[in-house]
Amino acid sequence: MGNYVMTSAVQSDGKTIIGGRFTTAGGEARTNIARLHADGTLDAAFTASTNNDVTSLAAQPDGKLLTGASSRA
């Protein structure tokens, strides 16, 4: 199994959340979810992680993020 992005969502501030199955983003350790600035660089202030593959994302107008995930068997 390789590392890959399965989904993304753009927040109202122009930042993009990416989700999938990966262990790094922008050269930094990130587990399956990360946030990128509008220029594509990693937002180091966003430190969420999950052991599950992130299969869907939705950015809400209030800034909250909804995620869907599947566990690895």
HELIX and SHEET records of a PDB file:
SHEET    1   A 3 TYR A   4  VAL A  10  0                                        
SHEET    2   A 3 THR A  16  ARG A  21 -1                                        
SHEET    3   A 3 ILE A  33  LEU A  36 -1                                        
SHEET    1   B 2 THR A  24  ALA A  25  0                                        
SHEET    2   B 2 GLU A  28  ALA A  29 -1                                        
SHEET    1   C 2 ASP A  53  ALA A  59  0                                        
SHEET    2   C 2 LEU A  65  SER A  70 -1                                        
END                                                                             
